[in-house]
Amino acid sequence: MIGEFNLYGIYFPWLLVLGVITLGVSWVVRRAMARAGLYRLVWHPALFDLALYLVLLYGMTLISPYVFQR
């Protein structure tokens, strides 16, 4: 998705906006996984968190044209 997000005259790229939103979603998912004890099954938590963030960001870019219509 190409474009900008206008916030009181300041333009932000869509990928930055989606990245910030995905950061919050990723935080919630990681907290739920930690509470459920699923991190015991993960070999390298930092790499897993990065991969989870990238998968969630990809998902956000796929659904963003439907959710964030201009």
C-alpha positions as CSV (number, residue, x, y, z in Angstrom):
1,M,0.0,0.0,0.0
2,I,1.5,3.3,-1.1
3,G,0.4,6.5,0.6
4,E,0.6,8.7,3.7
5,F,-1.3,9.2,6.8
6,N,-2.0,12.8,7.6
7,L,-2.0,13.8,11.2
8,Y,-2.6,17.5,11.6
9,G,-0.5,18.4,8.6
10,I,2.3,15.9,9.3
11,Y,2.5,13.1,6.9
12,F,3.6,9.6,8.0
13,P,4.2,6.7,5.7
14,W,1.6,3.9,6.0
15,L,4.2,1.3,6.8
16,L,5.3,3.3,9.8
17,V,1.7,3.6,11.0
18,L,1.1,-0.1,10.4
19,G,4.3,-0.9,12.2
20,V,3.3,1.0,15.3
21,I,-0.1,-0.7,15.4
22,T,1.5,-4.1,14.8
23,L,3.8,-3.4,17.7
24,G,0.9,-3.1,20.1
25,V,-0.8,-6.2,18.7
26,S,2.5,-8.1,19.0
27,W,2.8,-7.0,22.6
28,V,-0.6,-8.4,23.4
29,V,0.0,-11.7,21.6
30,R,3.4,-12.1,23.3
31,R,1.9,-11.4,26.7
32,A,-0.9,-14.0,26.1
33,M,1.7,-16.6,24.9
34,A,3.9,-16.0,28.0
35,R,0.9,-16.3,30.3
36,A,-0.1,-19.6,28.6
37,G,3.4,-20.9,29.0
38,L,4.1,-21.4,25.2
39,Y,7.5,-19.8,25.4
40,R,8.8,-23.0,27.0
41,L,8.5,-24.6,23.6
42,V,10.4,-21.9,21.8
43,W,14.2,-22.4,21.2
44,H,15.1,-18.7,20.8
45,P,12.5,-16.2,22.1
46,A,14.1,-13.1,20.5
47,L,14.1,-14.7,17.0
48,F,10.6,-16.0,17.6
49,D,9.4,-12.5,18.6
50,L,10.9,-11.0,15.5
51,A,9.3,-13.6,13.2
52,L,6.0,-13.1,15.0
53,Y,6.2,-9.3,14.5
54,L,7.0,-9.8,10.8
55,V,4.1,-12.2,10.3
56,L,1.7,-9.9,12.1
57,L,3.0,-6.9,10.0
58,Y,2.4,-8.8,6.8
59,G,-1.1,-9.6,8.0
60,M,-1.8,-6.0,8.8
61,T,-0.6,-4.9,5.3
62,L,-3.0,-7.4,3.8
63,I,-6.1,-6.3,5.7
64,S,-5.3,-2.6,5.8
65,P,-7.0,-1.7,2.5
66,Y,-10.2,-3.1,4.0
67,V,-9.9,-1.7,7.5
68,F,-8.3,1.7,6.8
69,Q,-10.3,2.9,3.8
70,R,-9.7,6.5,2.7
